[in-house]
Amino acid sequence: MEEEREVMEFDVLFIGAGVHVAMRSGMLAAETILNSLLSEDFSESALLQYEDALYKSDVGKDLYKSRNFHQAFKKASGGDL
């Protein structure tokens, strides 16, 4: 029973992390769109503000830290995933 509870807690944490990333990136995209609508500027440079905001956010920093996880795991296991 205890082992099953630990697995369920892990699943909730793992799934919850993805939801946070999706929600935060959506919020940043909405802010960028709103700014473009208000300024009537839909140029590439105006819309690239989303990318900049994402990378500077807590989500972007977490994604940056985990960017090579798959490659490192592949090297350690010696095979394809």
C-alpha positions as a Markdown table, in Angstrom:
| # | Residue | x | y | z |
|---|---|---|---|---|
| 1 | Met | 0.0 | 0.0 | 0.0 |
| 2 | Glu | 2.8 | 2.4 | 0.9 |
| 3 | Glu | 4.6 | 1.7 | -2.4 |
| 4 | Glu | 1.4 | 2.3 | -4.4 |
| 5 | Arg | 1.0 | 5.7 | -2.6 |
| 6 | Glu | 4.6 | 6.7 | -3.4 |
| 7 | Val | 4.0 | 5.9 | -7.1 |
| 8 | Met | 0.7 | 7.9 | -7.1 |
| 9 | Glu | 2.5 | 10.9 | -5.5 |
| 10 | Phe | 5.3 | 10.7 | -8.1 |
| 11 | Asp | 2.7 | 10.5 | -10.9 |
| 12 | Val | 0.9 | 13.6 | -9.6 |
| 13 | Leu | 4.2 | 15.5 | -9.3 |
| 14 | Phe | 5.4 | 14.4 | -12.7 |
| 15 | Ile | 2.1 | 15.3 | -14.5 |
| 16 | Gly | 1.7 | 18.5 | -12.5 |
| 17 | Ala | 5.1 | 19.8 | -13.7 |
| 18 | Gly | 4.0 | 19.5 | -17.4 |
| 19 | Val | 0.8 | 21.3 | -16.6 |
| 20 | His | 2.7 | 24.2 | -15.0 |
| 21 | Val | 4.9 | 24.5 | -18.1 |
| 22 | Ala | 1.9 | 24.6 | -20.4 |
| 23 | Met | 0.0 | 27.1 | -18.3 |
| 24 | Arg | 3.0 | 29.4 | -17.9 |
| 25 | Ser | 4.0 | 29.4 | -21.5 |
| 26 | Gly | 0.4 | 30.0 | -22.5 |
| 27 | Met | 0.2 | 33.0 | -20.1 |
| 28 | Leu | 3.4 | 34.4 | -21.6 |
| 29 | Ala | 2.1 | 33.9 | -25.1 |
| 30 | Ala | -1.2 | 35.7 | -24.2 |
| 31 | Glu | 0.8 | 38.6 | -22.8 |
| 32 | Thr | 2.8 | 38.9 | -26.0 |
| 33 | Ile | -0.3 | 38.8 | -28.1 |
| 34 | Leu | -2.0 | 41.4 | -25.9 |
| 35 | Asn | 1.0 | 43.7 | -26.2 |
| 36 | Ser | 1.0 | 43.3 | -30.0 |
| 37 | Leu | -2.7 | 44.1 | -30.2 |
| 38 | Leu | -2.4 | 47.2 | -28.1 |
| 39 | Ser | 0.6 | 48.5 | -30.0 |
| 40 | Glu | -0.7 | 47.2 | -33.4 |
| 41 | Asp | 2.8 | 45.7 | -34.0 |
| 42 | Phe | 2.8 | 42.1 | -35.3 |
| 43 | Ser | 6.4 | 42.1 | -36.6 |
| 44 | Glu | 8.7 | 39.3 | -36.0 |
| 45 | Ser | 10.7 | 41.3 | -33.4 |
| 46 | Ala | 7.5 | 42.1 | -31.5 |
| 47 | Leu | 6.4 | 38.4 | -31.4 |
| 48 | Leu | 9.9 | 37.3 | -30.5 |
| 49 | Gln | 9.3 | 38.9 | -27.1 |
| 50 | Tyr | 7.4 | 35.7 | -26.2 |
| 51 | Glu | 10.6 | 33.6 | -26.7 |
| 52 | Asp | 12.6 | 36.0 | -24.7 |
| 53 | Ala | 10.0 | 36.1 | -21.9 |
| 54 | Leu | 9.8 | 32.3 | -21.9 |
| 55 | Tyr | 13.6 | 31.8 | -21.6 |
| 56 | Lys | 13.9 | 34.4 | -18.8 |
| 57 | Ser | 11.0 | 32.9 | -16.8 |
| 58 | Asp | 11.2 | 30.2 | -14.2 |
| 59 | Val | 9.9 | 27.7 | -16.7 |
| 60 | Gly | 12.5 | 28.6 | -19.3 |
| 61 | Lys | 15.3 | 28.2 | -16.7 |
| 62 | Asp | 14.0 | 24.8 | -15.7 |
| 63 | Leu | 13.8 | 23.7 | -19.3 |
| 64 | Tyr | 17.3 | 24.9 | -20.0 |
| 65 | Lys | 18.6 | 22.8 | -17.1 |
| 66 | Ser | 17.1 | 19.7 | -18.5 |
| 67 | Arg | 17.9 | 20.3 | -22.2 |
| 68 | Asn | 20.5 | 17.4 | -22.4 |
| 69 | Phe | 18.8 | 14.9 | -20.2 |
| 70 | His | 17.8 | 12.6 | -23.0 |
| 71 | Gln | 21.3 | 12.5 | -24.6 |
| 72 | Ala | 23.0 | 11.9 | -21.2 |
| 73 | Phe | 20.5 | 9.0 | -20.5 |
| 74 | Lys | 21.2 | 7.5 | -23.9 |
| 75 | Lys | 24.9 | 7.6 | -23.4 |
| 76 | Ala | 24.6 | 6.0 | -19.9 |
| 77 | Ser | 22.3 | 3.2 | -21.1 |
| 78 | Gly | 24.3 | 2.6 | -24.2 |
| 79 | Gly | 21.3 | 2.3 | -26.5 |
| 80 | Asp | 18.4 | 4.0 | -28.2 |
| 81 | Leu | 15.4 | 5.1 | -26.2 |
